[in-house]
Amino acid sequence: MTLRVIIVDDHPMFRAGVRAVLDGTDDILVVAEAETTDEALAAVATYAPDLVLMDLHLPGASGIEATRAVVRDHPTTRVLVMTMSSDDETVIAAMRAGARGYLVKGSGRDEVLASVRAVGAGGAVFSPAVADRFAAYFSGLAAAPGREAFPGLTEREREVLDLVARGYDNRRIARELFLAEKTVRNHVSSLFMKLDVTDRSEVIVRARNAGLGA
């Protein structure tokens, strides 16, 4: 069966290069391209592809938001991220949004084709560098600072608490975690209540004493 793919990236030359690679096969067909989140969601609704090859740094809403919307509204369409960033926060955010694979731009032709086919068939793939970072991240979660000090917090609240302890404001935290600023405000309010504090400086002191904010 032919694997139907949509390429989402805001660089026309990059899309053209990837399209040439994918269309040069007998089992993969690029049915559409998009360069913004809105275009991507419209294309997915129109063509119902098997797979979306998604960049994360798009004009307007991010590729994380686009991934989340595709997975939520089109459960049979899988998302394979292909982007420049490979930092822990971006990789984890993409996985939480529902991506089934993560490649860093610059991956070779064979790796791209193998990854598209694997994710299209229901698997999950990561480029070697990303896989190493992913494994290191999760191996360190059990010993993550703040887990024992704040057992009543959710994992997301601990993430927000760590960034508050670094001195980040809500807007910066929203950018770091790919969240809406309103969502961050809600998490911070929850922290105030759960930690029984009245202002942000108290939150920072409590968090830093527990080893967060390094």
C-alpha positions in Angstrom: 0.0 0.0 0.0 1.1 3.6 -0.7 1.9 5.6 2.4 0.3 9.1 2.0 2.4 11.9 3.5 2.0 15.6 4.2 5.2 17.7 4.6 5.0 20.6 7.1 7.9 23.1 7.0 8.2 26.8 6.5 11.2 26.5 4.2 10.2 25.8 0.6 13.7 24.5 -0.4 13.7 22.0 2.5 10.2 20.8 1.6 11.3 20.4 -2.1 14.3 18.4 -1.0 12.3 16.1 1.3 9.5 15.7 -1.4 12.1 14.6 -3.9 13.4 11.9 -1.6 9.9 10.6 -0.7 8.4 10.8 -4.2 11.4 9.0 -5.5 10.0 5.8 -4.0 7.3 3.4 -5.1 5.5 3.2 -1.7 5.4 6.8 -0.5 3.3 9.6 -2.0 3.4 13.2 -0.9 -0.2 14.4 -1.1 0.3 18.0 0.2 2.7 20.5 1.7 2.1 23.2 4.3 4.2 25.9 5.9 2.0 27.0 8.9 0.0 25.2 11.5 -3.3 26.4 10.1 -2.3 25.2 6.6 -1.1 21.9 8.1 -4.4 21.3 9.9 -6.4 22.2 6.8 -4.4 19.8 4.7 -4.8 17.0 7.1 -8.5 17.5 7.2 -8.6 17.5 3.4 -6.3 14.6 2.5 -6.5 12.4 5.7 -2.8 11.3 5.3 -1.2 8.3 6.9 1.7 10.5 8.2 2.6 14.1 8.7 6.3 15.0 8.6 6.3 17.9 11.0 8.7 20.8 11.7 8.3 22.3 15.1 9.3 25.9 14.4 6.5 27.3 12.3 5.1 30.8 11.9 2.4 31.5 14.4 1.3 28.5 16.4 4.2 26.0 16.9 4.5 22.5 15.5 3.9 21.2 19.0 0.4 22.6 18.9 -0.1 21.3 15.4 1.0 17.8 16.4 -1.3 17.9 19.4 -4.3 18.9 17.2 -3.5 16.3 14.5 -3.3 13.5 17.0 -6.4 14.6 18.8 -8.6 15.2 15.8 -7.2 12.6 13.4 -6.2 9.5 15.4 -5.3 7.4 12.3 -2.7 10.0 11.2 0.7 9.6 12.7 3.2 12.5 13.2 6.9 12.2 12.7 8.8 15.3 13.8 11.8 16.5 11.7 13.3 19.7 13.0 16.5 21.4 14.0 16.1 21.3 17.8 17.2 18.2 19.8 17.2 19.6 23.4 15.5 17.6 26.1 12.6 20.0 26.6 11.6 20.1 22.9 11.9 16.3 22.4 9.8 15.6 25.5 7.2 18.2 24.5 6.9 16.6 21.0 6.4 13.1 22.5 3.8 14.5 25.0 2.0 16.1 22.1 1.7 12.6 20.5 4.5 12.5 17.9 5.6 8.9 17.1 9.1 9.7 16.1 11.7 12.5 16.1 14.4 13.2 13.5 16.9 16.0 13.5 17.3 17.9 10.2 20.4 16.7 8.4 19.5 13.0 8.8 20.5 11.0 5.7 18.1 9.9 3.0 18.0 6.3 4.1 17.3 7.2 7.7 14.5 9.5 6.6 12.9 6.9 4.4 13.3 4.1 7.0 11.7 6.4 9.7 8.8 7.5 7.5 8.0 3.8 6.7 8.4 2.7 10.3 6.1 5.4 11.8 3.7 4.9 8.9 3.5 1.2 9.8 2.7 2.0 13.4 6.2 2.0 14.9 8.1 4.7 16.8 11.6 6.0 15.8 14.2 8.4 17.0 17.5 9.5 15.4 20.5 8.1 17.4 21.3 11.4 19.1 17.7 12.0 20.2 17.4 8.4 21.4 20.4 8.9 23.7 19.1 12.1 25.1 15.6 10.5 25.6 17.1 7.6 27.5 19.2 9.8 29.7 16.2 12.0 30.5 14.0 9.2 31.7 16.8 7.4 33.5 17.3 10.6 35.5 13.6 11.1 36.3 13.5 8.8 39.3 16.2 10.9 40.9 14.8 14.2 39.8 15.1 17.0 42.5 11.8 17.9 44.1 10.1 14.5 43.6 10.4 13.6 47.3 10.1 17.1 48.6 6.9 17.8 46.7 5.1 14.4 46.3 1.7 16.1 45.9 2.7 17.9 42.7 2.1 16.5 39.2 5.0 16.1 36.8 4.0 19.2 34.9 3.7 21.2 38.1 7.2 20.2 39.1 8.4 21.3 35.6 6.8 24.7 36.2 8.2 24.9 39.7 11.7 24.2 38.5 11.4 27.1 36.0 9.9 29.4 38.6 12.9 28.6 40.8 15.2 29.6 37.9 13.6 33.1 38.0 11.6 32.7 34.8 8.4 34.7 34.4 5.2 33.1 33.1 5.8 34.2 29.5 9.2 32.6 29.5 7.9 29.4 31.1 5.1 29.2 28.5 7.8 29.4 25.7 10.0 26.7 27.4 7.1 24.2 27.9 5.1 25.1 24.7 2.1 26.0 26.8 -0.3 28.9 26.7 0.5 31.6 29.2 -2.9 31.2 30.8 -2.1 27.5 31.4 1.1 28.5 33.1 -0.7 31.0 35.3 -3.1 28.2 36.4 -0.2 25.9 37.3 1.5 28.7 39.3 -1.8 29.3 41.2 -2.0 25.6 41.9 1.6 25.7 43.2 0.7 28.6 45.6 -2.2 26.5 47.0 -0.4 23.2 47.3 2.8 24.7 48.8 0.7 27.0 51.1 2.6 30.1 50.1 1.4 33.6 49.3 3.9 35.0 46.8 6.3 33.9 44.1 9.4 34.6 46.3 8.3 32.0 48.8 7.8 29.5 46.0 11.3 30.2 44.8 12.8 29.7 48.2 11.0 26.5 48.8 11.9 25.1 45.4 15.6 26.0 45.6 15.9 24.5 49.1 14.6 21.3 47.5 17.3 21.4 44.8 15.2 22.8 42.0 16.1 25.7 39.7 19.8 24.7 39.1 
